[in-house]
Amino acid sequence: MEKHILLRGNDVPNIHQYDVYVQHEGYAGLKKALGMTPEQVIDEVKASGLRGRGGAGFPAGVKWSFIPKNEPVKYVTVNADESETGTFKDRLIMETNPHQLIEGALICAYAIQAKAVYIYLRGEFWDIAHQLDQCIEDARRHGFVGQNIGGSSFSCEVYTHLGAGAYICGEESALLNSLEGKLGQPRVRPPFPAQKGGGLYGEPTVVNNVETLTNVPWIMVHGAAEYKKFGTEQSAGTKLYCVSGHVQKPGVYELPFSTTFRELLYDICGGPSVEGRSFKALLPSGGSGPVVPLNDQVLDTRMSYEDTAKVGTIIGSASLIVMDDSVDMTWVASKVTKFFKHESCGKCTPCREGTYWLDKVIDRIMAGEGRPEDVKLIENVAKNMAGITLCALGEFAANPIIHTIRQFPEDFNRHVAAKTETRPAAGKKTAPAAGD
Amino acid sequence: MAILNNPKYEDRIQWHLSKYPDKRSAVMPLLYIAQEEYGYVSQEGILEVAQLCDMDPTQVKSIAGFYTMYSEKPKGRYWLQTCTDLACALRGADEFHHDLLAYLEIEEGGTTADGLFTAEHVMCLAACDKAPMLQCNFHFMENLDLAKMKAWIEEKRAELEKQSK
């Protein structure tokens, strides 16, 4: 069932080493691209249907085509900030197949005629960044990084840059600010990163996820048509699915988008981790995507962009956090809400204040002090965060709690009911309201 | 010592300054170097980084304060950060962290009396399939349990004792 376009280390031992990589099509995609015009490279990536793997699923070739041709200075920035709760795929690519990422980034750089690539890694990927630096030097020694790449007239530098612990820097405009030595907070758009004034140092910039770019060398070597044979109509290729939580075999699995949740969670991951327990709920895209009950309808859904939308959620970064029937979903909502409260960068008031209030209310509910009217209060806070912040964190932050109430009302009501039973006599002061 | 005019860091500092068209971009890597030298981001370190990056010290301080991996106060020799986020918590990370603090006899974020260990919990570290896990001075330790941690802690304590003899 598994198909390795990205996790080729599973099939070829030591492919992280330059010598092994070049023996297995390594840098062949870049060489092929250098023999084409930049426009032809973009057209091929467009034709492959490759979509951004960071979560949003935006077509990669289309993104590249937004870069203005007449600007003299352009950049590629690789988003390796991987910080969404439950996501650990980019790390595996960089550990086991780093040259394919470097090659993919260089093909993108050629396609938009960028002068440099910056790989922005989350600060915790300290060891990985040092390995990547070594790979970049190996590639440089063989003429694939630096001046006149592969003997062509194209020159490009590749650098790593370590963040220092901020989820928000996975948001592309915050990432660019961080790379410029500013606070990692989102920018006002437009101008977008692809436009003059919106990218790195104000220059047009492509920001792509690690997984997205690592697909590109394979597409160049084997062609868009071959790539489209994997996956579904609107979700071409394979995807790295990160599975964590209550399964027997958690890990990262590379599968075509046409695979169902059941095939992954039962056939590959071996079902629930504790005998006698059954699956209860799934967060398919880390903390950001809507939680769903793990029922037959969801299990038989293909893990593609279009199919997951039909069951009211997203595949996003494909960070599957699986929960069995021992889990209290209100506790889950509380955990994820705390994550967003901690990671809110503080720039936009609705997110900074909203995450604080959501956390406060859910703490109260968890402490058995919930009130029936808290549902309305939460919905009100969520409504006042949606669509009015500079980035999506404000939107995502309300997701866990709102969808828990919707999908698992019994878990939620249990806490509120517990309160009702122990409510003090009227007239006595109860727990502080959100506004106190 | 200092990081300025220190042969130990000269090459690395020059390398980071050369990577970017704007010196300001080197503020993050240089703050790591300052932290390495002083054990935390000290006031001296901030002034040196500001000079190197051509920035105002206040701006450097705001960067150091924004990101969680820069510490503005001294830590133990081993800075243990356990992930207790959802995916890890489903595999016992909360209990693991609680027991670790109890074994070290410290509160959340505290440092042991011998100055060896600081322990705290952090958000997702992208190692969800290998929980419980933590990062120790930015290197990952995975698939842990308390027995493994106890053995490791005692090993480090014995090393310290040997050094002080």
Interface residues (C-beta under 8 A of the other chain):
Chain A: E82 S83 E84 T85 G86 T87 F88 D90 R91 R122 G123 E124 F125 W126 D127 Y159 H161 L162 G163 A164 G165 A166 Y167 S178 L179 E180 G181 K182 L183 G184 Y201 C242 V243 S244 G245 H246 P250 G251 V252 L283 G287 S319 I321 M323 V327 V332 K335 V336 F339 H342 E343 C345
Chain B: K19 P21 D22 R24 S25 A26 V27 M28 P29 L31 Y32 C53 M55 S62 I63 F66 Y67 T68 M69 Y70 D85 L86 A87 A89 L90 R91 V122 M123 C124 L125 A126 A127 C128 D129 A131 Q135 F138 H139 F140
